[in-house]
Amino acid sequence: MKPYISSAVAAFVAVAPISNAFAQELANSEDKKREEITVTAVPISDILQPTQVMSGDELLLKTAPTLGETLSNELGVSSTYFGPAASRPIIRGLSGSRVTMLTDSAASLDVSDVSPDHAVTVEPILADQIEVIRGPATLLYGSTAAGGIVNVVDSRIPKAPAEQVVSGAVEIRGDTAAEGRAVVGRLDGGFGAFAWHVDGFTRDTENIEISGYATADPGERPPEERPGELPNSYSDTDGVAAGVSWVSERGYLGASISTYQSIYGLPGPAEEEEGEGEEEPEIYEGPFLDMEQTRIDVRGEYAFDGSALESARFVLGANNYEHKEVEPSGEVATTFDNDQWQLRLESKHRPLGLLAGVFGIQLDHRDFAAVGEEAFVTPTESEAIGLFLLEEADFDWGQILLGIRAEDLEHKNADLPKYSDTAWSFSVGTIVDIAFDSEIIVNLALTQRNPNTEELYSDGAHIATRQYEIGLLVDGGSATTEDSANIELGWRRTAGVVTWDASVYYYDFKNYIYQDLTGQEEDGFPEAVYTQDDANLVGGEAGITFPLWSRTALDNNLRVFGDVVKAELDNGDKLPRIPPWRAGANLDFGTQNWTTGLDVIYYAKQDDISSFNTDAYTMVNVNFLYKLKTGSTEWDLYLRGTNLTDEEARKSTSVIGAYAPLPGRSLHIGTRLAF
């Protein structure tokens, strides 16, 4: 069955019961006035509490072109950084298919987990808030959420009646290091029970300015390389979206369509020319990626009355995704196609004694293909079905959460053996109220993850990562689930004059999947073989926020924080691309109309990994935000200075860290108008 036919059938099955309830309610309430419509449905997402939330002024100041860089300074979070246009979050040293990207609780449906050069097709500049979620509730979204979830909340499908007939916002921003320019706008409105939303953005950058040379090793540095610029790091990205909903006092039913296009350079070492004769003309300065995605989303939620179910929700996303990896000559080396849909049906049942919870089903279908002379993964069809249950019980002393998930996955490759297995996950979490209005958190989880397409079937040179990648099932190899036993102990206080959040954790992996650099070369590229071995990660993070002086005249806060993670195989060998330990402080102060802040973050030397080692560096950033209200119009004017000391900084988590340092000193300036 074709993906879009399957998604249409799945949508009908999902929508029919809830839409019938909506239709009946509409028939019974045609004469209701708009002011009588209030949303009272209990969101299922209430049970999925974020560990960290970025919104409002903080999000305005920290937003970067990628999700990875937007979140990279958050506690326990780093990024893959494949240049300024492609960067995915890393949570506690875990990345790729161990961290799930969501857009308003729906899968991103891209291929960013397949390779670090693939951008996440979720735009931070359009976010209302960004949530980082860890703990027992992550199993609601599959075994690929073992490390955590990043959920970008937007308004593309309205969930509440419009507050005004028309409202909107326009934002313009830019920065000096990349000569970046971005414009984003949105309109929201509606009447009665109907609400609508449209948005659009465009952003482009030049090659970024850096401190020093792009290539770290002088012995590998091309003679023509000049300091001060990262070659081939430009980008040009834009997108539009529109959505509409019917909203009642019991829930909503809506749909949206969106597009995302991006062209960006792939920084890294130049390929060695092979053979003799006349060279092809260099039309572009290096290889680049040309990406586009069109997706359709349908969602609904309904609160029942007099039923065993308190509420029900469905989320359907379907997309058509393609990107081309293009040689400097303009010749297309590889084309990636990813037609995918995902359907989630979940219900929140009424309390059964002490228990309240969510249960549901998730269906996934994916047709993935990489085609071309340098294609390194042959076409693969993947299908998955997951069943999940999460229960919580509240007591006078705190709360207990219990979860279970079973996920059956099948990969059918055009040339290599089929992979099929069931991954089971179990979790339990306890929150205990103690002194100082604080909480002790204990989380335990046993999770299994099935390998993804690239981990199983890669077999060839990958132009973007400059590696010859070999999957688990190539040349008669074998593969099994990646199993982990995780424990976390935390202590937090989220309200009051002084707040804090501290955790220690341990991940014990059996059959951990990673790329082993063998030291051999194939077709002029280093050989990277996907391997399974037992491994463990141990780490901790802590942050405390308190005022330095009285807040009567001037609001002020000092936050001191730090995190660390160590990762190695059971035989003592180190794992690749793990972030170093870091420590920092943030001071902010201001009034209702303005605020300013200073960040100082020290990143330690990282020489305890099997991949590229990095030197220590310190990042110094400042920001200033001024708010102005004139009638019904609100203005935000902001300035942000990053890497003020112009450090030469490289990320140990980046595949191309040896060839792509972080941007140098930069001034970011922008204004946002809301009306």
N, C-alpha and C positions, 0 to 999 in steps of 0.2 A: 504494500500500500504506500503510495506517495506520501511524503511528510506532510504536505499541506492538506491532503485529503484526510489523513489520520488526525491532524490537529483539528480539522473542522468537525469530524465525528466526535472527537474527544470534547470539543467545546460544546457541542449540542448536548451530550450526555451530562456535562457539568452544569450547563446553564439552565437546562430545562426545569429542574425542580425549583431552583431559586427564582428564576424568571417568572414561573407560574405564581409563586408567592407574591412577587412584586406586582404582577398584573392584577391579582385579586385585590391587593392593597390599593392600587391605583384606582380600580373601579369603585372601591369603597370610600375614596377620599378625593374625588375630582374637584369638589368645591372647597377644599381646604385652602386657606390663604398661606402665602409664603411664610409669614411670621409664625405660623403654627408648626412648621416643619423643623424638628430638632432631631439630630442623630443620637439614638440611644443604644445602638447595637454595641455589644461588648466586644472590642477587638480581640481576636485570637492572639495577636502579637503582644498583648499584655503579658502573656506567659513567657515571652522571649525578651527578657530584660537585657538591654545593652550593658556591657562592661564599661565602655567609654562612649561619649557622645560629643561630637563637634558640631556646633550650630551657631547662629547669630553672628555677633561681631567676631568671635574667634574664627569661625569658618570663613568669613569675609577676608580676614587678614592672612589666613594660612593657605587659602586655596591656591593650588599649583596646577599646571596643565595635566598632571596625572594623579591618579588616586594614590599611587605609591609615595610620591613626594609630598602630597597634601598631608599624609598621615605619618611620614617617616620620623618625626620627632616625638610622636606619642609614646607613652610608656609601653615597653614591650614590643613596639612595632618598628620595623626597618623597611627597606625596599630593595627591589631587584635592580633598578636603575640601568636600563639599556639606553642611555642618553636621555635627554629631556622630554622625549615624546612617548616613551614606553617604559613604564615603571609600575610594578605590581607590589602590593603590600606583602611583607613577610611578618608573621606573628610568632614570636618566641623561637626564631630560627627555622620555622616551618614555612614552606612556600609551595608554589605550583598547585597541584591537585590536593593539597592538604589545607588550603585556604579558599573558601567559597566567596565569589563576588556576586552580590545581589543588587538589583535596582528595584527599590520599593518592594522587597521580599520576593522578587522574581529573578531567576538566573540570568546572568549577563549574556549567555548564549554566544559567546565569542570563543576564540582559541587562545586567549591569553595564558591559560594554564599549560598549553602545549609547548611554548617556548618563550623565553624572556624578552625577545624582540617584538612580540605581538602585543599591541596596546590593548588595554581594557576599554571596551566600547561604552563606558559609563562616564559621563562628563561631570567632573566635580563642580565646575562653575555654575551648573544648574541645580545643585543640591540644596534642599531645605535643611537637611542635616545628614551627617555621616555617622554611622554607628559601628563600633567594633564589639563583637559579641563572642564570648567564650563561655565554657561551662557545659553542664548537662544538656541544656536546651538546644545546642548546636546540632544534635543528631536529627532534629526535625528536618534538616536540609541536606542530609546525606552523609556518606562516609568521607566525602571530599571536604567536609567541614571539621575534620578532626583537630586541625590547628586553630580554627576560628572562622568567623564570618565577618565580612565587611558589607554592610547594607547601606546603600545610598538612597535616602528618602527624597522623593520628588513629588510634584503635584500634577503629573501628566494625566492621571485618571483621578478626577476630583472625588473626595469621599464625604464632603459636606456641602450644604447649600452655599451658593456664592454670597459673600457679605455685601457686595456691590454689584450693580449691573455690569460695570467694567472697572477693573483695577489692573495695575501692572507695574513693571519695574524695568529700568534700563541701566546697564552697567558698562562702563568703559574702563579698561585697565591696560597697563603696559609695564615693561621692565627694560633696563638698560643692558644687562648682560647678554640677552638673546635678542635685543631689539624687538621684543614681543609686543604684539598688539592684539587685543581681544575686545569684542563687543558681544554682549548678550542681552536679550530682551525677552519679556514674557507678558502675556495678557491673560487675565482670569475674569470670568463673569458668569452670568446666568440669570434665570428668572424662574420663580416657583421651584419646582422640583428638579429642574434641569440646570446643570453646571457644565462649563467648558473651560478649556485651557489650551493655549498655544505658546510655543517658545521657539527660539532660534539663537544660534551663536556662530561666530566665526573667530578663529584665532590663527595667527601665523607668526613664526619666529625665523630669525636668521641663524647662522652658526653662532653658538654661544661663545662668549669670552671666558677664558680660563686663565689661571695663574700658572705660568710655565708652559711646558710642552704637553701635548696630548699623550705621547708615548712615554711611559715611565722609565724604561730601560734605555739608556743612551746607546747601547749596542744594537738595539733593534730599531732605533729611530731613523726613518728615511732622511736622506740628506736634504731633501726639499722641505721638510717639516719646519714650520716657523712657530715660535712661542706665541701665546696669547689667544689662540682660537682652537676650538674643537671642530675639525673638518667634518663635513657631512652630518651636522646635527640640526639642520633646519627642519621646520615642519609647517604644514598648512592643513588646518582641521576646521570642519564646520558641520552643523547638523540642524535639523528642524523637527518639531513634533507637534501633534495636535491630539486632544483627547476630549471626550464628552461622557457625562454620567447622568443617570437618573437617581436622585437621592431621596430617600424617604426617612420617616422617623425610626425605621427599623434597619436601615442599611443603605447599600448603594449597588448599582450595576453600571459598569462603564467599560469603555474601550479606548485605545490610543494607537496611533501609528507614528513611527519615528524613523529618521534616517541619520546615519553617521558616516562621514567620509574623512579620511585623513591620508595625506602623503607626507612621509617623513624619512629623512636620511638615517642610515644605519652606521653609526660611528664604529671604528675598529681598525685593525691593521689591514693594510692593502694586500690583496691577493698577489701571489707570485705569478708572473706570466710564464706560461709553458709553451714550448715549441718555438719555431723560428718563423720568419716572414713578417709581413707588414701587420702592425698592431691595429686593432679596431679603434676607431676614433672615440675619445672620451667625451661623450655628450654631457654627462653629469659627473660630479666630483667623486662619487662613490655609489655603492648599491643603495637602493631605497625601497621603501615598502609603500604600496598603493592599496589602501583598504577602503571598503564600503560595506555598510550593513543596513538593511531595512528590516524592521521588526514590527509585529503587531502584538498587542497585549489586550487581554480581556480579563476583567476581574469583577468579583462581586462578593458582598458579605451581607448576611441577613440574620437578625436576632429573632428567635422563635418565641412564641407565647404559649404556655401550657404544654410544652413538649419536653421530652427527656434531653433534647439538645438545647443548649443555651444560644448557640450561634453556629453558623456554617460559613465557610469561605472557599472560593475557588480562585486560582491564579493560573492563567494560560498565557504562555509566551511562545511565539513562533517567529523564526527569522530566516533571512537569506543573507549569508555572509560570504564575502570573497576578498581575498587580498593577494596581491602579486608582489613577489620579491624580484626586483628588476636590477640587472647589471648596469654598471656605469655607461655602457654602450647604448642602453635603452632596450636591450633584449630581455624579455621576460624569462627568468631562470626557473621560477616555480610559481604556480598558482594554487592557492589554498581555497577550497570551497567547503563551506560548513552550513548545511541546511539542517536545522534543529528545531525541535519543539519540546516544551515541558509543560505538564499539567499537574497541578497540586489541588487535591480536595481535602479539606480538613474541617473538623467539627470540634467545638468546645462543649462538653457535656455538663449538665447541671451537677452540683456536688453530690457525691455518693458517700455519705458519712463525712469523713475528713478530707476525702479526695476530690479534687477538681482538676480537669486536664483536657488535653487535646489528643485526638487520634486522626489518622488520615492515610492517604495513599498518594504517591508521586510516580508519574510516568514520564520517561524520557525517551526520545528517539533522535538519533543523530546520523547523518550521512556526511562523512568527512573524506576529503580527497586532496592530495597534493600531486599536481601534475606538472611535468616539465623535465628538462634535461637534468636539473639539479634537485628534483623531487626526492625526498628522503623517507617519505612515508607513503605506502601504497593505499588505495582507497579502502576505507573501513566503515562498516555500518555497525552502530552501537544501539542497543536497546536495554532499558533498565526499568525495573518496577520496585518501588520501595514502600513498605508498610511501617508506620511508626506510631508510638504511643508515648506521651509524656504526662505524668501525673504529679501534682503537688499537694502537699498537706500542710496546713497552717496550724501552729500551736502557739501557746502563750509565750514560749521561749524562742520561737523562730519558725523555720520552714524546712521541709524535706522535699526534694525533687527526685523522681525516678523515671528513667526513660529506657526504651528499647526500640530498635530498628532492625529490620531485615531488608536487604537490598540485593536483588538478583540482577546481574549484569552479564550481557553477552556482547562480545566483539567479533564481528565476522570480517576478516581481511580478505582482499582479492587474491593474495598470493600465499600468505602464511597461515599457520594453523589457527583455528577458532579458539577464542578464550571464553570460558563461561564459569562463573562461580557465584556463590552467595556470600555477601559480607554481613556479619552481625555486629551490632553495637549495643552496649549496655552502659548506662550511666546512673550515678546517684550523687546528689549534692545536698549538703546540709548548711543552713545559715542559722547561727546561734547568736541571739542578742546578749550582749555583755555590758560591762560598765562603760561609762563615757559616751553613751548612745552610739556605741559601735557594734560591729558584727564580726564574728569569726566564720570563715567560709572553708568548708572541706569538700572538695570535688574528687570523685573517683570515676574513671571511665575505662572500659575495655572496648576498643574499636578495631574494625577491620576495614581496609580500603582495597578495592580492586585496582590494578594498574590501569593507567590511561593509554590512549592510542599510541602516543609517541614512545612511552616507556616500553611498550610491547613490540612495536613494528618498525621503529626507525632503522634505516639501513642506507646510509649515504651521506654525502657532504651537505652540510647545512650552511648555506651562504651567509646567513645573518650571524650565527654564533661562531662561525669559522672553526667548526669541529666536524669530524666524521663520526656520526652518531650511530650506534648499533644497539638495537632493542633486545629485550629479554628473550623473545621467541625467534630471533634470527639464528640461522645456522644450527637448527635443532635444539635451541635452548628451551628452558622451562620457566614458568612463572606461577606465582601463587599470591594470595592476599597478603598485604602488609598489615601486620597485627601490632597493636600497641596497648600497653597498660599505663594509664596516666593517673597521677595524683597531684593535687594542688592544695596548699594550705594558705589561706589569706586572712588578713585583718584590715577592715576598712571602716571609715567614718565619713559619711557623705553630707552631713548637715552640721552647722555650728560655726563658731569663729575659726576653729582649727579643724581641718579635714585631712584625711590620709588614706592611702591605699597601698598595701604591701602584700606580696605573694612570693612563695617559693613553690617550685614545681619540679616534677621528674617524669620523663617520658621514656618508657622501656619498650623498644621496638624489636619485633621479630620479623625478619625478611624485609628490612627497610630498603627502599628503592632509591638509588642514587647513581650519578654518573661517575665512573671510575676512569680517570685519565691514565691510560696504560703506558704512556711514554712513547708509543709507536705512532707512525704517521700513515695515513691513507689519502691518496690523491693530493698530497701536500698539506693536509690538515691533521691536527692532533687527533688521535683516536680516543673517543669517549664512549665507553661501553656501559650500558645500563646493567646494574648489578644489584643483587639482593643479599643482605647480610644483617646480622643482629647489631643494633646500635642503641645508644641512649643519649638523651639530652637532659641536662639539669641546669636550672637557672633561677633567677629571682629578679624582682623589680619592686621599687618602692618610691613613693612620692608623698610629700607632706606640704600643705599650704597653710599659711598663717599670716596675719597682718604684722607689719613692722612697727606701726604707730597707730594712734587713735584714728578711726574712720569717720569721726564727726565732721571734719572739714574736707577730707580727701580720702576717697576709697583707695585702699592699697592692699596688695597681697604679694608675698614672697613664696614661691614654690621651689622646693629643692627635690631633685629626683635622680634616679639612676637605675640601670638594668644591666644584666649580664646573662649570657647563655654559653654553655660548654657542650660540645657535641663530638662523639667519637664512636667508632665501632667497638664491639666487645673485645677485639684483639688489640685495642689500643691505638689503631690508626685513626687519624683525624678526618672528619667529614669536610667537604668543601663548602665554601661560600656561607660561612656563619658570621654574623655581625660581632664586632668587638664589644667589650664592656664600655659603658659611657656614663657620665655623670654631668648634671647641669643644674642651672638655676634660672628662674624667670621672675622678674620683678615688674609688676604693673600697678599703675595708679592713675587716678583721674576723677572726673565728676560725671554727672548725668549726660553732659554734652560732649565731653572729650575724654579720651584715655590714651595712655602711652605705655610702652613696655620695652624691656630689655631681656634678651635671651643669651645665655652663655652656656655652650654645651661642649664638653671635652670628650672626644672619641679616642680610645686607647689604641695603641699599636696592635695589629692583629697578625700574629705569627703562629697561631695555634690551630691552623687549618691546613688542608691538603691542596688548596688552590692558591691563587695569587694573594700574597701577603701585603698588608698596607701599613703605612706609618701613622703615627698619632697626629691628630689635628684638633683645633678648637674653632668652633663656629660662633661668631658674635652677630646677633641680629637685633634690630630695633624696629619699633612700629609706632604709628600715631594715627588715631582715628578721631574725626570731628563730625558731630551730628548737628544738623540744622533742619528745623521744621518751619515751613511757611504755609499756613492754612492746612490743606489736606495733602500737601506734598512734603516728603521727607528726603533729605539729602544725607548721604554718607560720603565723606571725603577721607581718603586714607593714603598713608605713605608707609613703606616698609623697606628697610635696608637689610640685605642678607650678605653673609660672609664679608663683613666690613673690613676684616684684616687681610682679605684677599689670599686666603690659605690655598695651597695646592692640596686638595682633598680627594681621596679615592675611596670607593666603597668595596669592602671585601666581599660583599654579597653580590656584586655585579660580575657577570660572565666576561665583560669587557673592561673590568676595572683597571687593567694594565694599560688601556688605550683611551679611556674616557674619564677624565677627572670631573668632579662637580663644577658647576659654574663659579666664576670668580665673583668679585665684589659687584653687587647689583642694587639698583634703586627701583623699587616697584611703586607705582602711583596709580590711583584709580578713583573713580567716583561712581556712586550708585544713586539713582533717582527712583523713588517709589511713589506711586500716586493712586 
